[in-house]
């Protein structure tokens, strides 16, 4: 049964022009002053959601995005700040990209945030998908196998640090502690100072490729999964695969248990009006994400077409209407969204968490309006 509603905000500034006839994604440039508006924008969303009964505002870690799409570089700093401005809202790390961190620095920073917010920051980890970010910050991204290997070793280290008063680790990428003399003795173990106050730590990760290896690793550490929303695609096969991974580990779970579904949405009096209003935001989302592989495989001709002004219609990408038909989006009146979510809850009896989010590019005023409308006419009726 669906119990909690949250929202994902990947961190876009108000872009100005949007859609297929607007500025191509790679040609967008904004001043530092414009990019820094992301902080006031995120605060406004947190204040809005805190008073409307939402559970969590999920944020995404990204770097170097002068194009204005994803402009929050440090989720834990932002989480501590927002927790001190709000009363009940949780701030979710969706997600800390482990290959861009030293695992012990990430573990320490989360533990501090956990103490400083009295447990209102939710931990999350991911492997990343922007080569510009991950490779520039010292992690592998082009080499997918290396990216997976280092991610898994880092997460192993993080949970060792969380769950043990003292720990050590020797792997392919890390030897911890460093094998050095220290104050008259040979160093053999480390202690995370501080460890988190909220143990065991609840951790989330996006379910993207849904491979057996990846899902088994999540189950090993009790990591919960986010399916759909943002850059991850909604797929029933992933829900089934997640349940099967728990079964392989000897855990019997209901379908949808330990998952959060992400659904992009836009409310309007009619489906036609909602699609018309949201189409520029959907197209802007596609301009940014499709070249990264999140809307299916694209050939060089498609990429070139999508990269020019007005090229979306010729790129052979799915339309917003199609995304609504396959359940990745909802566009229409509140009553229809209530029915949509109730059917989702019946189909997946273990599902307790749903993220509803406006698409990449949606202006702040529209996002606040949509969040308030959803909280008033959808949330209490599901």
Buried (B, 14 or more C-beta within 10 A) or exposed (E): EBEBBBBBBBBBBBBEEBBBEBBBBEEBEBEEEBBEBBBEBBBBBBBBBBBBEBBBBBBBBBBEBEBBBBBBBBBBEBBBBBBEEBEEBBBBBBBBBBBBBBBBEBBBBBBBBBBBBEBBBBBBBBBBBBEEBBBEBEBBBEEEEBBBBBBBBBBBBBBBBBBBEEBEBEBEBBEBBEEEEEEEEEBEEBEBEEBBEBEEBBBBBBBBBBEEEBBBBBBBBBBBBBBBBBBBBBBEEBBEBBBBBBEEEEEEBBBBBBBBBBBBBBBBEEBEBBBBBBBBBBBBBBBBBBBEEBBEEBEEEBEEBBBEEEBBEEBEBBBBBEBBEEBBBBBBBBEBBBBBBEEBBEEBEBBBBBBBBBBBBBBBEBBBBBBBBBBEBBBEEB
